Amino acid sequence: MLNITTSWDDGDIFDVRLSEMLSRHGIKGTFYITKHYRPERVSDTDIRTIAKHHEIGAHTLTHPDLRERSLTEKKDEIQGSKQWLEEILGSRVKMFCYPKGLYDDETVSAVKDAGFLGSRTTRLGLIDSPSDPFRLDTTIQVYPFPFRKLNERNYYVGKLLQPYAQRTSALRALGVSTLSMRSWLAMAKSTFDIAKQHGDVFHLWGHSWEIEKYNMWDDLENLLTYMNACKECRFVTNSELLP
């Protein structure tokens, strides 16, 4: 049985559209929300609406690099984001996500001390059951591939092959073929098939504002339809995936 989970960072207003899309496909998401980061943050009312069908996780108050903060500042960001969301929801917030996936041992300890059950990174390539609930990795990201873009139509010429260079080693380690790396959707479907055949977990993550920026909604909808056709799959939140 393959466990499928998705998670989405930052708390942008486009989380509303994304949560509705996931719900249409019967797929669960964990939405990691910051209080002061996105120019248009998802509203408190919409956070409560999303929580009816999905999981809400904390992502600090201001999205700093926690490695560069003092222990007191770490605790303020981590515990403060948990308390803020719990006041909105009236229920416990179980999961945390490190901003930009950056953390150190002191940060991990602060997350544990705050009362979270686990925390997520941004490392890719996970298809085996996670071993450390406070270093929960992912499988793939919703992001332009193999070429880097500036927006929907224009490419970042100076770093054109950056996504390919950064992700190829992890994808090859999973067995993704070069042909399947011709587009994000082809790569995502191939990775999902490999996880279904050889793994325990498929963890899709991203940012709703990037899906909008790069106009990846159709590709994502296509992948969600593909995932939902899996008969021997279980759709879970991040906390339900924990060991």
C-alpha atoms as an extended CHARMM CRD file, in Angstrom:
* protein
*
       243  EXT
         1         1  MET       CA              0.0000000000        0.0000000000        0.0000000000  PROA      1               0.0000000000
         2         2  LEU       CA              1.4720000000        3.3090000000       -1.1030000000  PROA      2               0.0000000000
         3         3  ASN       CA              0.9290000000        6.2600000000        1.2520000000  PROA      3               0.0000000000
         4         4  ILE       CA              0.3500000000        9.4720000000       -0.6890000000  PROA      4               0.0000000000
         5         5  THR       CA              0.7370000000       12.8270000000        1.0280000000  PROA      5               0.0000000000
         6         6  THR       CA              1.0480000000       16.4020000000       -0.2120000000  PROA      6               0.0000000000
         7         7  SER       CA              2.2510000000       19.5460000000        1.5320000000  PROA      7               0.0000000000
         8         8  TRP       CA              2.2180000000       23.2230000000        0.6330000000  PROA      8               0.0000000000
         9         9  ASP       CA              4.2740000000       26.0270000000        2.1300000000  PROA      9               0.0000000000
        10        10  ASP       CA              3.9500000000       29.7030000000        3.0750000000  PROA      10              0.0000000000
        11        11  GLY       CA              0.1780000000       30.3080000000        3.3280000000  PROA      11              0.0000000000
        12        12  ASP       CA             -0.4840000000       32.2950000000        0.1650000000  PROA      12              0.0000000000
        13        13  ILE       CA             -3.9920000000       33.2820000000       -0.9220000000  PROA      13              0.0000000000
        14        14  PHE       CA             -3.7550000000       30.6990000000       -3.7400000000  PROA      14              0.0000000000
        15        15  ASP       CA             -3.8440000000       27.9740000000       -1.0800000000  PROA      15              0.0000000000
        16        16  VAL       CA             -7.6250000000       28.2820000000       -1.3050000000  PROA      16              0.0000000000
        17        17  ARG       CA             -7.6870000000       27.2870000000       -4.9690000000  PROA      17              0.0000000000
        18        18  LEU       CA             -5.1500000000       24.5380000000       -4.3060000000  PROA      18              0.0000000000
        19        19  SER       CA             -7.0710000000       23.0820000000       -1.3740000000  PROA      19              0.0000000000
        20        20  GLU       CA            -10.2530000000       22.9540000000       -3.4730000000  PROA      20              0.0000000000
        21        21  MET       CA             -8.3920000000       21.1560000000       -6.2640000000  PROA      21              0.0000000000
        22        22  LEU       CA             -7.0130000000       18.5590000000       -3.8450000000  PROA      22              0.0000000000
        23        23  SER       CA            -10.4590000000       17.9990000000       -2.3570000000  PROA      23              0.0000000000
        24        24  ARG       CA            -11.9890000000       17.3790000000       -5.7830000000  PROA      24              0.0000000000
        25        25  HSD       CA             -9.5300000000       14.5180000000       -6.2360000000  PROA      25              0.0000000000
        26        26  GLY       CA             -9.9210000000       13.1290000000       -2.7350000000  PROA      26              0.0000000000
        27        27  ILE       CA             -6.2760000000       13.9140000000       -1.9170000000  PROA      27              0.0000000000
        28        28  LYS       CA             -5.1490000000       15.2760000000        1.4330000000  PROA      28              0.0000000000
        29        29  GLY       CA             -2.8070000000       18.2000000000        1.9400000000  PROA      29              0.0000000000
        30        30  THR       CA             -0.8790000000       19.6970000000        4.8360000000  PROA      30              0.0000000000
        31        31  PHE       CA             -0.7130000000       23.4840000000        4.5100000000  PROA      31              0.0000000000
        32        32  TYR       CA              2.2090000000       25.1230000000        6.3400000000  PROA      32              0.0000000000
        33        33  ILE       CA              1.2900000000       28.7350000000        7.0000000000  PROA      33              0.0000000000
        34        34  THR       CA              3.3070000000       31.7850000000        8.0530000000  PROA      34              0.0000000000
        35        35  LYS       CA              1.7200000000       34.8190000000        9.6790000000  PROA      35              0.0000000000
        36        36  HSD       CA              3.8980000000       37.5750000000        8.1610000000  PROA      36              0.0000000000
        37        37  TYR       CA              5.5460000000       36.5360000000        4.9020000000  PROA      37              0.0000000000
        38        38  ARG       CA              3.3880000000       36.3860000000        1.7760000000  PROA      38              0.0000000000
        39        39  PRO       CA              2.1440000000       39.7550000000        0.4410000000  PROA      39              0.0000000000
        40        40  GLU       CA             -1.3390000000       38.2390000000        0.2370000000  PROA      40              0.0000000000
        41        41  ARG       CA             -1.6370000000       35.7350000000        3.0490000000  PROA      41              0.0000000000
        42        42  VAL       CA             -4.5300000000       33.3310000000        3.2210000000  PROA      42              0.0000000000
        43        43  SER       CA             -7.1140000000       34.8030000000        5.6210000000  PROA      43              0.0000000000
        44        44  ASP       CA             -7.9480000000       33.4310000000        9.0540000000  PROA      44              0.0000000000
        45        45  THR       CA            -11.3930000000       32.4850000000        7.7600000000  PROA      45              0.0000000000
        46        46  ASP       CA             -9.8950000000       30.6070000000        4.8240000000  PROA      46              0.0000000000
        47        47  ILE       CA             -7.4560000000       28.8200000000        7.1300000000  PROA      47              0.0000000000
        48        48  ARG       CA            -10.4430000000       27.4680000000        9.0580000000  PROA      48              0.0000000000
        49        49  THR       CA            -12.1360000000       26.4760000000        5.7950000000  PROA      49              0.0000000000
        50        50  ILE       CA             -9.0600000000       24.6400000000        4.5140000000  PROA      50              0.0000000000
        51        51  ALA       CA             -8.7500000000       22.8500000000        7.8590000000  PROA      51              0.0000000000
        52        52  LYS       CA            -12.1570000000       21.2100000000        7.3440000000  PROA      52              0.0000000000
        53        53  HSD       CA            -10.6550000000       18.8770000000        4.7430000000  PROA      53              0.0000000000
        54        54  HSD       CA             -6.8950000000       19.2210000000        5.1460000000  PROA      54              0.0000000000
        55        55  GLU       CA             -4.2140000000       19.6200000000        7.7970000000  PROA      55              0.0000000000
        56        56  ILE       CA             -2.7860000000       22.9520000000        8.9270000000  PROA      56              0.0000000000
        57        57  GLY       CA              0.8700000000       23.1150000000        9.9590000000  PROA      57              0.0000000000
        58        58  ALA       CA              3.0830000000       25.8960000000       11.3200000000  PROA      58              0.0000000000
        59        59  HSD       CA              5.8710000000       27.5220000000        9.3040000000  PROA      59              0.0000000000
        60        60  THR       CA              7.1230000000       30.2380000000       11.7070000000  PROA      60              0.0000000000
        61        61  LEU       CA              5.7950000000       33.7760000000       11.9800000000  PROA      61              0.0000000000
        62        62  THR       CA              8.1350000000       35.5500000000        9.5200000000  PROA      62              0.0000000000
        63        63  HSD       CA              9.8780000000       32.7720000000        7.5110000000  PROA      63              0.0000000000
        64        64  PRO       CA             13.4800000000       33.3580000000        8.6840000000  PROA      64              0.0000000000
        65        65  ASP       CA             16.5250000000       31.1260000000        8.3050000000  PROA      65              0.0000000000
        66        66  LEU       CA             16.2450000000       29.6140000000       11.7740000000  PROA      66              0.0000000000
        67        67  ARG       CA             19.9180000000       28.6070000000       11.7980000000  PROA      67              0.0000000000
        68        68  GLU       CA             20.8390000000       32.2910000000       12.0210000000  PROA      68              0.0000000000
        69        69  ARG       CA             18.5850000000       33.0910000000       14.9670000000  PROA      69              0.0000000000
        70        70  SER       CA             19.3140000000       32.8570000000       18.6720000000  PROA      70              0.0000000000
        71        71  LEU       CA             17.5940000000       30.1360000000       20.6740000000  PROA      71              0.0000000000
        72        72  THR       CA             15.1850000000       32.6990000000       22.1100000000  PROA      72              0.0000000000
        73        73  GLU       CA             14.3340000000       33.9560000000       18.6200000000  PROA      73              0.0000000000
        74        74  LYS       CA             13.9140000000       30.3920000000       17.3600000000  PROA      74              0.0000000000
        75        75  LYS       CA             11.4340000000       29.6550000000       20.1350000000  PROA      75              0.0000000000
        76        76  ASP       CA              9.5160000000       32.8740000000       19.4900000000  PROA      76              0.0000000000
        77        77  GLU       CA              9.1440000000       32.0030000000       15.7960000000  PROA      77              0.0000000000
        78        78  ILE       CA              8.3270000000       28.3280000000       16.3230000000  PROA      78              0.0000000000
        79        79  GLN       CA              6.1230000000       28.4740000000       19.4090000000  PROA      79              0.0000000000
        80        80  GLY       CA              4.5550000000       31.7320000000       18.2890000000  PROA      80              0.0000000000
        81        81  SER       CA              3.3980000000       30.2690000000       14.9800000000  PROA      81              0.0000000000
        82        82  LYS       CA              1.9140000000       27.2540000000       16.7320000000  PROA      82              0.0000000000
        83        83  GLN       CA              0.0200000000       29.3770000000       19.2380000000  PROA      83              0.0000000000
        84        84  TRP       CA             -1.2610000000       31.7550000000       16.5410000000  PROA      84              0.0000000000
        85        85  LEU       CA             -2.6840000000       28.9560000000       14.4010000000  PROA      85              0.0000000000
        86        86  GLU       CA             -4.1660000000       27.0970000000       17.3500000000  PROA      86              0.0000000000
        87        87  GLU       CA             -6.0140000000       30.2630000000       18.3640000000  PROA      87              0.0000000000
        88        88  ILE       CA             -7.4570000000       30.5040000000       14.8360000000  PROA      88              0.0000000000
        89        89  LEU       CA             -8.4020000000       26.8220000000       14.6410000000  PROA      89              0.0000000000
        90        90  GLY       CA             -9.3270000000       26.0450000000       18.2200000000  PROA      90              0.0000000000
        91        91  SER       CA             -7.4250000000       22.7610000000       17.8880000000  PROA      91              0.0000000000
        92        92  ARG       CA             -3.9060000000       21.3790000000       18.1090000000  PROA      92              0.0000000000
        93        93  VAL       CA             -1.3800000000       22.0430000000       15.3510000000  PROA      93              0.0000000000
        94        94  LYS       CA              0.7530000000       18.9180000000       15.0620000000  PROA      94              0.0000000000
        95        95  MET       CA              3.2200000000       19.6250000000       12.2500000000  PROA      95              0.0000000000
        96        96  PHE       CA              5.9690000000       22.1650000000       11.5360000000  PROA      96              0.0000000000
        97        97  CYS       CA              7.9480000000       22.9240000000        8.3810000000  PROA      97              0.0000000000
        98        98  TYR       CA             11.4320000000       24.5110000000        8.3930000000  PROA      98              0.0000000000
        99        99  PRO       CA             11.4570000000       27.6980000000        6.2660000000  PROA      99              0.0000000000
       100       100  LYS       CA             13.3200000000       26.9030000000        3.0280000000  PROA      100             0.0000000000
       101       101  GLY       CA             14.0790000000       23.5160000000        4.5590000000  PROA      101             0.0000000000
       102       102  LEU       CA             16.9300000000       25.0150000000        6.6030000000  PROA      102             0.0000000000
       103       103  TYR       CA             17.5750000000       23.8410000000       10.1590000000  PROA      103             0.0000000000
       104       104  ASP       CA             20.2070000000       22.7630000000       12.6680000000  PROA      104             0.0000000000
       105       105  ASP       CA             20.1240000000       20.5030000000       15.7240000000  PROA      105             0.0000000000
       106       106  GLU       CA             19.1150000000       23.3840000000       18.0110000000  PROA      106             0.0000000000
       107       107  THR       CA             16.1700000000       24.1440000000       15.7140000000  PROA      107             0.0000000000
       108       108  VAL       CA             15.0400000000       20.5130000000       15.7740000000  PROA      108             0.0000000000
       109       109  SER       CA             15.1540000000       20.5370000000       19.5830000000  PROA      109             0.0000000000
       110       110  ALA       CA             13.1260000000       23.7550000000       19.6950000000  PROA      110             0.0000000000
       111       111  VAL       CA             10.4680000000       22.2210000000       17.4390000000  PROA      111             0.0000000000
       112       112  LYS       CA             10.2550000000       19.1500000000       19.6930000000  PROA      112             0.0000000000
       113       113  ASP       CA             10.0530000000       21.3290000000       22.8140000000  PROA      113             0.0000000000
       114       114  ALA       CA              7.2080000000       23.3420000000       21.2860000000  PROA      114             0.0000000000
       115       115  GLY       CA              5.0520000000       20.1980000000       21.2400000000  PROA      115             0.0000000000
       116       116  PHE       CA              4.9630000000       19.3280000000       17.5600000000  PROA      116             0.0000000000
       117       117  LEU       CA              4.7430000000       15.6870000000       16.5000000000  PROA      117             0.0000000000
       118       118  GLY       CA              7.0320000000       16.1740000000       13.5080000000  PROA      118             0.0000000000
       119       119  SER       CA              8.5710000000       18.5900000000       11.0350000000  PROA      119             0.0000000000
       120       120  ARG       CA              9.1990000000       18.5980000000        7.3000000000  PROA      120             0.0000000000
       121       121  THR       CA             12.2850000000       19.3800000000        5.2460000000  PROA      121             0.0000000000
       122       122  THR       CA             12.6150000000       20.1540000000        1.5280000000  PROA      122             0.0000000000
       123       123  ARG       CA             14.9450000000       17.2790000000        0.6500000000  PROA      123             0.0000000000
       124       124  LEU       CA             13.7350000000       15.2650000000       -2.3320000000  PROA      124             0.0000000000
       125       125  GLY       CA             13.7910000000       11.5820000000       -3.2350000000  PROA      125             0.0000000000
       126       126  LEU       CA             11.8580000000        9.9550000000       -0.3810000000  PROA      126             0.0000000000
       127       127  ILE       CA              9.8720000000        6.8390000000       -1.2920000000  PROA      127             0.0000000000
       128       128  ASP       CA             10.6760000000        4.7290000000        1.7900000000  PROA      128             0.0000000000
       129       129  SER       CA              8.8430000000        5.0670000000        5.0940000000  PROA      129             0.0000000000
       130       130  PRO       CA             10.2930000000        8.0100000000        7.0480000000  PROA      130             0.0000000000
       131       131  SER       CA             12.5690000000        7.1270000000        9.9520000000  PROA      131             0.0000000000
       132       132  ASP       CA             12.7800000000       10.4800000000       11.7540000000  PROA      132             0.0000000000
       133       133  PRO       CA              9.5340000000       12.4070000000       12.3340000000  PROA      133             0.0000000000
       134       134  PHE       CA             11.4770000000       15.6670000000       12.7540000000  PROA      134             0.0000000000
       135       135  ARG       CA             13.3360000000       15.2860000000        9.4630000000  PROA      135             0.0000000000
       136       136  LEU       CA             10.4630000000       14.3170000000        7.1840000000  PROA      136             0.0000000000
       137       137  ASP       CA             11.6820000000       14.4350000000        3.5810000000  PROA      137             0.0000000000
       138       138  THR       CA              9.6790000000       14.7240000000        0.3630000000  PROA      138             0.0000000000
       139       139  THR       CA              9.6300000000       12.9680000000       -3.0140000000  PROA      139             0.0000000000
       140       140  ILE       CA              9.2620000000       15.7130000000       -5.6380000000  PROA      140             0.0000000000
       141       141  GLN       CA              8.3930000000       19.4020000000       -5.8420000000  PROA      141             0.0000000000
       142       142  VAL       CA              5.9060000000       21.1630000000       -8.1040000000  PROA      142             0.0000000000
       143       143  TYR       CA              8.3830000000       23.4160000000       -9.8830000000  PROA      143             0.0000000000
       144       144  PRO       CA              9.4010000000       24.0840000000      -13.5260000000  PROA      144             0.0000000000
       145       145  PHE       CA             11.5350000000       21.2380000000      -14.8930000000  PROA      145             0.0000000000
       146       146  PRO       CA             13.9590000000       20.6710000000      -16.5750000000  PROA      146             0.0000000000
       147       147  PHE       CA             14.3750000000       24.4060000000      -17.2960000000  PROA      147             0.0000000000
       148       148  ARG       CA             14.1710000000       27.2740000000      -14.8320000000  PROA      148             0.0000000000
       149       149  LYS       CA             11.6430000000       29.9920000000      -15.6120000000  PROA      149             0.0000000000
       150       150  LEU       CA             11.1320000000       33.6210000000      -14.6570000000  PROA      150             0.0000000000
       151       151  ASN       CA              7.3850000000       33.3170000000      -15.1800000000  PROA      151             0.0000000000
       152       152  GLU       CA              4.9310000000       31.3560000000      -17.3040000000  PROA      152             0.0000000000
       153       153  ARG       CA              6.4810000000       32.3070000000      -20.6620000000  PROA      153             0.0000000000
       154       154  ASN       CA             10.0470000000       33.4720000000      -20.0060000000  PROA      154             0.0000000000
       155       155  TYR       CA             13.1010000000       31.4600000000      -19.0180000000  PROA      155             0.0000000000
       156       156  TYR       CA             15.9090000000       32.3610000000      -16.6350000000  PROA      156             0.0000000000
       157       157  VAL       CA             18.6600000000       32.0400000000      -19.2390000000  PROA      157             0.0000000000
       158       158  GLY       CA             21.5350000000       32.4920000000      -16.7850000000  PROA      158             0.0000000000
       159       159  LYS       CA             20.3580000000       29.5000000000      -14.7450000000  PROA      159             0.0000000000
       160       160  LEU       CA             18.4230000000       27.6530000000      -17.4340000000  PROA      160             0.0000000000
       161       161  LEU       CA             19.4250000000       24.1240000000      -16.4020000000  PROA      161             0.0000000000
       162       162  GLN       CA             19.4410000000       24.7080000000      -12.6300000000  PROA      162             0.0000000000
       163       163  PRO       CA             16.3610000000       22.5380000000      -11.8470000000  PROA      163             0.0000000000
       164       164  TYR       CA             17.7810000000       19.6730000000      -13.9130000000  PROA      164             0.0000000000
       165       165  ALA       CA             21.2250000000       19.9450000000      -12.3160000000  PROA      165             0.0000000000
       166       166  GLN       CA             19.8390000000       20.1420000000       -8.7830000000  PROA      166             0.0000000000
       167       167  ARG       CA             17.3870000000       17.2550000000       -9.0710000000  PROA      167             0.0000000000
       168       168  THR       CA             18.9300000000       14.7870000000      -11.5140000000  PROA      168             0.0000000000
       169       169  SER       CA             20.9860000000       12.8230000000       -8.9890000000  PROA      169             0.0000000000
       170       170  ALA       CA             17.9880000000       12.1990000000       -6.7170000000  PROA      170             0.0000000000
       171       171  LEU       CA             15.7700000000       11.2600000000       -9.6650000000  PROA      171             0.0000000000
       172       172  ARG       CA             18.3490000000        8.9000000000      -11.1570000000  PROA      172             0.0000000000
       173       173  ALA       CA             18.7900000000        7.2590000000       -7.7560000000  PROA      173             0.0000000000
       174       174  LEU       CA             15.0800000000        6.4550000000       -7.8560000000  PROA      174             0.0000000000
       175       175  GLY       CA             15.3490000000        5.0650000000      -11.3810000000  PROA      175             0.0000000000
       176       176  VAL       CA             13.7050000000        7.9090000000      -13.3260000000  PROA      176             0.0000000000
       177       177  SER       CA             14.8090000000        7.6920000000      -16.9680000000  PROA      177             0.0000000000
       178       178  THR       CA             16.3490000000       10.5500000000      -18.9430000000  PROA      178             0.0000000000
       179       179  LEU       CA             13.3740000000       10.4770000000      -21.3270000000  PROA      179             0.0000000000
       180       180  SER       CA             10.9880000000       11.0000000000      -18.4150000000  PROA      180             0.0000000000
       181       181  MET       CA             12.9040000000       14.1370000000      -17.4550000000  PROA      181             0.0000000000
       182       182  ARG       CA             11.7040000000       15.9300000000      -20.5950000000  PROA      182             0.0000000000
       183       183  SER       CA              8.9940000000       17.7610000000      -18.6520000000  PROA      183             0.0000000000
       184       184  TRP       CA              7.7910000000       18.1900000000      -15.0900000000  PROA      184             0.0000000000
       185       185  LEU       CA              4.6230000000       16.1550000000      -15.6630000000  PROA      185             0.0000000000
       186       186  ALA       CA              6.4550000000       13.2560000000      -17.3190000000  PROA      186             0.0000000000
       187       187  MET       CA              9.0080000000       13.2310000000      -14.5100000000  PROA      187             0.0000000000
       188       188  ALA       CA              6.3020000000       13.4010000000      -11.8290000000  PROA      188             0.0000000000
       189       189  LYS       CA              4.3040000000       10.5160000000      -13.3020000000  PROA      189             0.0000000000
       190       190  SER       CA              7.4310000000        8.3840000000      -13.6820000000  PROA      190             0.0000000000
       191       191  THR       CA              8.4490000000        9.0800000000      -10.0860000000  PROA      191             0.0000000000
       192       192  PHE       CA              4.9650000000        8.1990000000       -8.8910000000  PROA      192             0.0000000000
       193       193  ASP       CA              5.0480000000        4.9080000000      -10.8150000000  PROA      193             0.0000000000
       194       194  ILE       CA              8.4020000000        4.0350000000       -9.2490000000  PROA      194             0.0000000000
       195       195  ALA       CA              7.0970000000        4.8280000000       -5.7650000000  PROA      195             0.0000000000
       196       196  LYS       CA              4.0090000000        2.7130000000       -6.4160000000  PROA      196             0.0000000000
       197       197  GLN       CA              6.1200000000       -0.2520000000       -7.5140000000  PROA      197             0.0000000000
       198       198  HSD       CA              9.0490000000       -0.0390000000       -5.1290000000  PROA      198             0.0000000000
       199       199  GLY       CA              8.2620000000        2.3800000000       -2.3120000000  PROA      199             0.0000000000
       200       200  ASP       CA              6.0720000000        3.0950000000        0.6680000000  PROA      200             0.0000000000
       201       201  VAL       CA              5.5690000000        6.8530000000        0.2610000000  PROA      201             0.0000000000
       202       202  PHE       CA              4.9340000000        9.4550000000       -2.4160000000  PROA      202             0.0000000000
       203       203  HSD       CA              5.2320000000       12.9900000000       -1.0050000000  PROA      203             0.0000000000
       204       204  LEU       CA              4.4340000000       15.8730000000       -3.3420000000  PROA      204             0.0000000000
       205       205  TRP       CA              5.1580000000       19.4070000000       -2.1540000000  PROA      205             0.0000000000
       206       206  GLY       CA              5.2900000000       22.9650000000       -3.4220000000  PROA      206             0.0000000000
       207       207  HSD       CA              3.9950000000       26.5150000000       -3.1240000000  PROA      207             0.0000000000
       208       208  SER       CA              0.6070000000       27.5830000000       -4.4460000000  PROA      208             0.0000000000
       209       209  TRP       CA              2.0210000000       30.9660000000       -5.4230000000  PROA      209             0.0000000000
       210       210  GLU       CA              4.6520000000       29.2570000000       -7.6120000000  PROA      210             0.0000000000
       211       211  ILE       CA              1.9950000000       27.1020000000       -9.2500000000  PROA      211             0.0000000000
       212       212  GLU       CA              0.2510000000       30.3560000000      -10.1630000000  PROA      212             0.0000000000
       213       213  LYS       CA              3.4640000000       32.1680000000      -11.1580000000  PROA      213             0.0000000000
       214       214  TYR       CA              4.5300000000       29.4170000000      -13.5610000000  PROA      214             0.0000000000
       215       215  ASN       CA              0.9670000000       28.4270000000      -14.5720000000  PROA      215             0.0000000000
       216       216  MET       CA              1.3600000000       24.8060000000      -13.5120000000  PROA      216             0.0000000000
       217       217  TRP       CA             -2.2830000000       24.2750000000      -12.5340000000  PROA      217             0.0000000000
       218       218  ASP       CA             -3.0920000000       22.0540000000      -15.5140000000  PROA      218             0.0000000000
       219       219  ASP       CA             -0.0050000000       19.8940000000      -14.9770000000  PROA      219             0.0000000000
       220       220  LEU       CA             -0.8580000000       19.5230000000      -11.3040000000  PROA      220             0.0000000000
       221       221  GLU       CA             -4.4780000000       18.6370000000      -12.0550000000  PROA      221             0.0000000000
       222       222  ASN       CA             -3.2520000000       16.0180000000      -14.5310000000  PROA      222             0.0000000000
       223       223  LEU       CA             -0.9600000000       14.4760000000      -11.9150000000  PROA      223             0.0000000000
       224       224  LEU       CA             -3.6500000000       14.4770000000       -9.2240000000  PROA      224             0.0000000000
       225       225  THR       CA             -6.0110000000       12.6530000000      -11.5950000000  PROA      225             0.0000000000
       226       226  TYR       CA             -3.2520000000       10.1370000000      -12.2960000000  PROA      226             0.0000000000
       227       227  MET       CA             -2.6070000000        9.6410000000       -8.5740000000  PROA      227             0.0000000000
       228       228  ASN       CA             -6.2790000000        9.2820000000       -7.7160000000  PROA      228             0.0000000000
       229       229  ALA       CA             -6.5960000000        6.3640000000      -10.1450000000  PROA      229             0.0000000000
       230       230  CYS       CA             -4.3270000000        4.3010000000       -7.8920000000  PROA      230             0.0000000000
       231       231  LYS       CA             -6.4150000000        1.5310000000       -6.3190000000  PROA      231             0.0000000000
       232       232  GLU       CA             -3.8130000000        0.4040000000       -3.8040000000  PROA      232             0.0000000000
       233       233  CYS       CA             -2.9880000000        3.8130000000       -2.3840000000  PROA      233             0.0000000000
       234       234  ARG       CA             -3.8490000000        5.5480000000        0.8820000000  PROA      234             0.0000000000
       235       235  PHE       CA             -4.1760000000        9.3280000000        1.0030000000  PROA      235             0.0000000000
       236       236  VAL       CA             -2.8260000000       10.7810000000        4.2520000000  PROA      236             0.0000000000
       237       237  THR       CA             -1.7510000000       14.0600000000        5.8380000000  PROA      237             0.0000000000
       238       238  ASN       CA              1.8520000000       14.6390000000        6.8720000000  PROA      238             0.0000000000
       239       239  SER       CA              1.1120000000       13.8010000000       10.5190000000  PROA      239             0.0000000000
       240       240  GLU       CA             -0.6120000000       10.5770000000        9.4910000000  PROA      240             0.0000000000
       241       241  LEU       CA              2.5500000000        9.5900000000        7.6490000000  PROA      241             0.0000000000
       242       242  LEU       CA              4.7830000000        9.8040000000       10.7030000000  PROA      242             0.0000000000
       243       243  PRO       CA              6.4160000000        6.6790000000       12.1340000000  PROA      243             0.0000000000
